[in-house]
Amino acid sequence: REEKEGRPKVAEGGSKNERGGGETEKGKGVKKETKGHPEEFEAYGLLLAQKEQFTQYSIRIQQAGGTDAPLAALLAPGGSSSLVSEMRQLPIEVLGHPNVSHALAVCSSFRLGNWIRFVELYGAAPAMSAYLMDALLLAARAAAAAGLKRACRPAPVPIALAARMMGFEETKHCELYLDELGMKCEGGFLVTTANKE
């Protein structure tokens, strides 16, 4: 099919490799094969499946009238058929690749609620993985803030500590974020007392 003038025509059908980054026709029927990075795309598939799982749970919780959809979605039991399917399709030879190992660690930390590890993995994301993790980062930060507040109650939590745990480079950005979540900050601390929710 012709995309736009000046762009190559992409071959229809064929194998996954042909559709995803294989043969293209340019000019007078000359075929050019482009080399891809299958390990990188396998990793992206895992991250997209994790994002899809979270989105599906969020929608179900919202439809059920839930008020805290992201947090409830994170705590929902069970796995995702798309994530499980994606994991089953992983070729054995890519399992040791750094991009795939990173994506598996991201999915694990997100499912387990290990938000500090998730933020660390976000900061060390290879290639384009961070862009795919962006959709999960806000939910991870919200869950981390709620968990930190519950765990430290009634003691106030230093904003600097919360910022480090949630992956903010500056405390003022963390304080603004906590304010957007409806959490009260006073004098450089997150207020955790029960009557300040």
Salt bridges, closest charged atoms under 4 A:
GLU3 OE2 - ARG1 NH1 2.56
GLU12 OE2 - ARG1 NE 2.85
GLU23 OE1 - LYS31 NZ 3.89
GLU42 OE2 - LYS16 NZ 3.73
GLU120 OE1 - ARG117 NH1 3.60
GLU170 OE1 - LYS172 NZ 3.60
GLU186 OE2 - LYS184 NZ 2.79
GLU197 OE2 - ARG153 NH2 2.81
